[in-house]
């Protein structure tokens, strides 16, 4: 039985890196006595994979990982057992069974993600940042400097900004999240500061990832669905 877990990472837990988050859940699964399956060979390991790494310092209410169980188990019980072992700031939100096939490969499914960005008090880029941000996003091209493991280059990220809205003092961004076009909200905001020609104050804004999506459509007609919706609860 393959199970997809959705969890939130809040508060001080945002400072825990991706590898430590993986180790945290491995220990939590043992403490919760979840019958997870192990790989074969001389060095068996838990069969589990995370959908999309979350940057250190970013909170989230839409993180996912898949795990293979050695035996069937009610999904509600999985949630209850895991939450019984969670530290403050880490909460399991749901568990669903996913069938073998395309829907069961969380890491390769990731296509987009929703983010909420808010400025820290007194660290707004300009007093009229809302109007300026709308102007910045409305450009036909938004070129930012991007570093990769092999090179440094200028990339147009405008095609990878799927949604943009300002809701009160919050900025909503839906960005591409596949490995080939992964776009960070920090790239959008840092590029905005450069476009304004200002020297950005350290820790000017906070980022919260709200959800992660798969794409049931194509590049011309996206049909985003949550990774959670590709599974079903088991009684």
N, C-alpha and C positions, 0 to 999 in steps of 0.2 A: 504494500500500500504506500503510495507516494503522497505526502502531505505538504501543503504550502502554508507556511506560517506568516502572518502579517503582524508586525510589531511596531511600537513607538519607542523612540529614543529621545529622551527629554532631559532637561536640567543638566546636572553635572556629567551625565552620561555622554553628552555631546563631545566631551574631550577624550573619549575612548576611541581609538583608531579601529580600522576595519579588521585587522588580524586579531586584535584583542577582543573585539565583538564576537568573532567566530569562536574563539576559545571560551568566552563567557557562556555562549549558548551550548557548547559541547559539555561544559560542566553542569549547566542547568538541566540539560537532558538527562544526564546521569543522576542528578539529585532527584529529579522528578520521576525517575524510573520509567522513562519512555522506552519502549522496545525498539530502538533504532537498529537498522541493519548495518553491518560492517562489511568492508571490502575483504577480499580474500588475499592470501599471500603472507609473506613473512612479517609485514608491518600493517596489520589491519587498521583501518580508520573509518570513522562514521561516514556514511554515505549522505552527504548534505552539500548544498551549494547556495550561495547568496546571490540575489538578483542583481544588485547594483551597489557598489561601495559608496559609502556616505563620507563626505569630507569631514575632517576633524573640526569641531566648532559649529557644525550644522546640526540642528535638531530636526526631528522627523516624526510624522505620524503615519507614514506609508512605506515602511521597510519590509522586505520579504526574504525568506529563505525556504528552500525545499529540503525535505529529508525523506529517506526511504525507511519504512518501518518493516520489522521482521514479521509482524502480525497486525491484523486489522484492529482498529481501536476507535471508539466514538470521538469525533473531532472536538466536541464540547469538553470532553474529559481531558483531552490533550491541552486545551487552553487553560483549564482549571489547574491541572498539575504544574504546568510551566509557570503560571502566575504565582503559584505557591512558593516558587523558588526565586522570583525576580527581586532585584534590588530597586530602590527608589529611582525612578527615571526610566526604567525599562518595563514596558507593559506589552504582553501578548494580546493582540486585538481580535484575532480570528485564526481558525485553522480549517482548511478545506482539502478534500481529496482531489487530486488531479490525475486524470487517466494518462497512460503512456502515450507518447506521440508529441506533436508540436506543443500542445498546451502544457506539457509537463517539464519543459526546459526553461525555467524562469530566467536564467542568465541570458540566453539567446533571444528571449522574447522582448526584452526591454526596448522600448522605442521612444518613450517620452516621459516627462515627469513634470508635476506641478510644484511651483515654489511660491512661498510668500516672503517678501523682502520688506523689512521695516528699518527705518533709520533710528539710531540711538538718539536720545533727546539731546538737542543742541548740536548734532553732527550732520545735519542736512547739508547737501552740497551747496545749495543756494536757497534763498527764501522762496523763489518761484520754481522750485525743482519739478513740480508736477507738470507745468506747462513746458518746461525745457525737456523733461523726459519724454513727453509725448512727441515733441519735435524730433528728438534723437531717434526714437523708435520708428518714426514715420519715414525716415530716410530710405531711399532705394537700396542702399548698401550700408552695412555696419561692419567696418573692418577693424579687427582687433589683432593684437600680437599674441600668437599661440606657441607655447613651447611643447615639444614632444620629446620622446626619448632619443630620437635620432636627429631632430632638426628644430629650427625656430623659423616661423613663417607668419605672414599676415593672412588672416582668414576672414571671409565675409560670413558672419553668423546670422545675417538677416533671414535666410531661408530656414534657419533652425529655431527661430522664435515663432512658435505656432500660435500662441495667444499672449496678449498683453492687456492689462487693465489696471487702473488705479482705483482702489476701493477705500475711501477715506484716506488714512495715512499709510495704507498698505499697498504694496506693489505685487500684482499677480503676474507670474510668468509661467507659461507652459513651453518647455524647451525640449529639443531633441536629446535623447539619452542613449541611443544605440552606440556601440563601440566605434562605429565609423564616423559619427557626427556628434559625439557627446559634447554638449554645450553647458557650461556652468553659469549659474546666475551671477557669480563673481565676475565673469568675463563681460557680461552685459553692464554691470554696475561700474566696474573699473574703466571700461571703455567709455561709459557716460561721463565719468569724471575727467578723463583725458580730453574728450570732445569739448567739455566746458572750459578746459584749460586751467583747471585748478589742481592744487596739491591736496590729495585726499588725506583726511585725518585718519589715523589708525583706528581700526574697529568702528568704522562709521555706521555700519549697518549689520543687521542680523538676518540670517537665512534659515527658513524652515521648509523642509521638503514635505509636501502634503500627500502626494500620491505618485505611483509609478504605473505606467501603462504599457500594454502590448498594442500592436496595430493589426487589426483585422482587415485593413484596406490596402492601399498602395501609396506610392510616393505622391501621386496626383490627387488621391482621395483618401485621406487618413480616416480611419475608423478606430479611435482609441478606446480600449476597454481595460479596466483594472485587472491586474494579475489575479486578484482575489476572485473576480467574477468568472474566471476560467475553470474553477473547481466547484465542488459541492460539499455540503455538510453531510456527515455520516452519523447516524444514530447508533 
